Amino acid sequence: MADHAAIHETVEAAKEIEFAHATGLINAILRKVAKNPSKFRKKCDKKQLTELACLSA
């Protein structure tokens, strides 16, 4: 699946589970990660991947 399609599906899923208020943030974070995934793989270890702190760069 292409990055843009996965991002779109994730945003749509967020709307379905009543997180419509956060779709802009979700979209922005996923687009940032998709643009440069290696940067985030290096910065975020497996434990940190559940925390948004490792995505702020």
C-alpha distances in whole Angstrom, upper triangle without the diagonal:
4,7,8,6,6,10,11,10,12,15,15,16,18,20,21,22,25,23,23,25,23,20,21,21,18,16,19,18,14,14,17,15,12,15,17,15,18,21,20,19,23,24,23,24,23,25,25,21,22,24,24,26,24,22,25,26
4,6,5,6,9,10,11,12,14,16,17,19,20,21,23,25,23,23,25,22,19,19,20,17,15,16,16,13,12,15,13,10,12,14,14,17,19,18,18,22,23,22,24,23,26,25,21,22,24,23,25,23,21,23,24
4,5,5,6,9,10,11,12,14,15,17,19,20,21,23,21,20,22,19,16,16,16,14,11,13,12,9,8,11,10,6,9,11,11,14,16,15,16,19,20,19,21,21,23,22,18,20,21,19,22,20,17,19,20
4,5,5,6,9,10,11,12,14,15,17,19,20,21,19,18,20,18,14,14,15,13,10,12,12,9,8,11,11,8,10,13,14,17,18,18,19,22,22,22,24,24,26,24,20,21,22,20,23,22,18,20,21
4,5,5,6,9,10,10,12,14,15,17,19,20,19,18,20,18,15,16,17,14,11,14,15,11,11,15,14,11,14,17,16,19,21,20,21,24,25,23,25,24,26,25,21,22,23,22,25,23,20,23,24
4,5,5,6,9,10,10,12,14,15,17,19,17,17,19,17,14,15,15,12,10,13,13,9,10,13,12,10,13,15,14,18,19,17,18,22,22,20,22,21,23,21,18,18,20,19,22,21,18,21,22
4,5,5,6,9,10,11,13,14,16,17,15,14,16,13,10,11,12,8,7,9,10,6,7,11,10,9,12,14,14,17,18,16,18,21,21,20,22,21,22,20,17,17,18,16,20,19,16,18,19
4,5,5,6,9,10,11,13,15,16,14,13,15,13,10,11,13,10,8,11,12,10,10,14,14,12,15,18,17,21,22,20,21,25,25,23,25,24,26,24,20,20,21,19,23,22,19,21,23
4,5,5,6,9,10,11,13,14,13,13,16,14,11,13,14,11,10,14,14,11,13,16,16,14,17,20,18,22,23,21,22,26,25,23,25,23,25,23,20,19,21,20,23,23,20,22,24
4,5,5,6,9,10,11,13,11,11,14,11,9,11,12,8,8,12,11,9,11,14,14,13,16,18,17,21,21,19,20,23,23,21,22,21,22,20,17,16,17,16,20,19,17,19,22
4,5,5,6,9,10,11,9,8,11,9,6,8,9,7,6,10,11,9,11,14,15,14,17,19,19,22,22,20,22,25,24,22,24,23,24,22,19,17,18,16,20,20,17,19,22
4,5,5,6,9,10,9,9,12,11,8,11,13,10,10,14,15,13,15,18,18,17,20,23,22,25,26,24,25,28,28,26,27,26,26,25,21,20,21,20,24,24,21,23,25
4,5,5,6,9,9,9,12,11,9,13,14,11,12,15,15,14,16,19,18,18,21,23,22,25,26,23,24,28,27,24,26,24,24,23,20,18,20,19,23,23,21,23,26
4,5,5,6,5,6,9,8,7,10,11,8,10,13,13,13,15,18,18,18,21,23,22,25,25,22,24,27,26,23,25,23,23,21,18,16,17,16,20,21,19,21,24
4,6,5,5,4,8,8,7,11,12,11,12,15,16,15,17,20,20,20,23,25,25,28,28,25,27,30,29,27,28,27,27,25,22,20,21,19,23,24,22,23,26
4,6,7,8,11,12,11,14,16,14,15,18,19,18,20,23,23,23,26,28,27,30,30,27,29,32,31,28,30,28,27,26,23,21,22,22,25,26,24,26,29
4,6,8,11,11,11,15,15,13,15,18,18,18,21,23,23,23,26,28,26,30,30,27,28,31,29,27,28,26,25,24,21,19,20,20,23,24,23,25,28
4,6,8,9,10,13,14,13,15,18,18,18,21,23,23,24,27,29,28,31,31,27,29,32,30,28,29,27,27,25,23,20,21,20,23,25,23,24,28
4,5,5,7,10,10,10,12,15,15,15,18,20,20,21,24,25,24,28,27,24,26,29,27,25,26,25,24,22,20,17,18,16,20,21,20,21,24
4,5,5,8,10,10,11,14,15,15,17,19,20,21,23,25,25,29,28,25,27,30,28,26,29,27,27,25,22,20,20,18,22,23,21,22,24
4,6,8,9,10,12,13,14,16,17,19,20,22,23,25,25,29,27,25,27,30,28,26,28,27,27,24,22,20,19,17,20,22,20,20,23
4,6,5,6,9,10,11,12,14,16,17,18,20,22,22,25,24,21,24,26,24,22,25,24,23,21,19,17,16,13,16,18,16,16,19
4,5,5,6,8,10,10,12,14,15,16,18,20,20,24,23,21,23,26,24,22,25,24,24,22,19,18,17,15,18,19,16,17,20
4,5,5,6,9,10,11,12,14,15,16,19,19,23,22,20,23,25,23,22,25,25,25,22,20,19,18,15,17,19,15,15,18
4,5,5,6,9,10,11,12,14,15,17,17,21,19,17,20,22,20,19,22,22,22,19,16,15,14,11,14,15,12,12,15
4,6,5,6,9,10,11,12,14,16,16,19,18,16,18,21,19,18,20,20,20,17,14,14,13,11,14,15,12,13,15
4,6,5,6,9,10,10,12,15,15,18,18,16,19,21,20,19,22,22,22,20,17,16,16,13,16,16,13,14,16
4,6,5,6,9,10,11,13,14,17,16,14,17,20,18,18,21,21,22,19,16,17,16,12,14,15,11,11,13
4,6,5,6,9,10,11,11,15,13,11,14,16,15,14,17,17,18,15,13,13,12,9,11,11,7,9,11
4,5,5,6,9,10,10,13,13,11,13,16,15,14,17,17,18,16,13,13,14,11,14,13,10,12,13
4,5,5,6,9,10,13,13,12,15,17,17,16,19,20,21,19,16,17,17,14,16,15,11,13,13
4,6,5,7,8,11,10,9,13,15,14,14,17,18,20,17,14,16,15,12,14,12,9,10,10
4,5,6,5,8,8,7,9,12,11,11,14,15,17,14,12,14,14,12,13,11,8,10,10
4,6,5,9,10,9,11,14,14,14,17,17,20,18,14,17,17,15,17,15,12,14,14
4,6,9,9,10,12,14,15,16,19,20,22,19,17,19,19,17,18,16,12,14,13
4,6,6,7,9,11,12,13,16,17,20,17,15,18,18,16,17,14,11,13,11
4,5,5,6,9,10,11,13,14,17,15,13,16,16,15,16,12,10,13,12
4,5,5,6,9,10,12,14,17,15,13,17,17,16,17,13,12,14,13
4,6,6,6,9,12,14,16,14,13,16,16,15,14,11,9,11,9
4,5,5,6,9,11,13,11,9,12,12,11,11,8,7,9,9
4,6,5,7,9,12,10,9,13,13,13,13,10,10,13,12
4,6,7,10,13,11,11,15,15,15,14,10,11,13,12
4,7,10,11,9,10,13,12,12,10,7,8,10,9
4,7,8,6,6,9,9,10,9,5,8,10,11
4,6,5,6,10,10,12,12,9,11,14,15
4,6,5,8,10,13,13,10,13,16,17
4,6,7,8,11,12,10,13,16,17
4,5,5,8,8,6,9,12,14
4,5,7,9,7,8,12,14
4,7,9,9,10,13,16
4,5,6,8,10,13
4,5,5,7,10
4,5,6,9
4,6,8
4,6
4
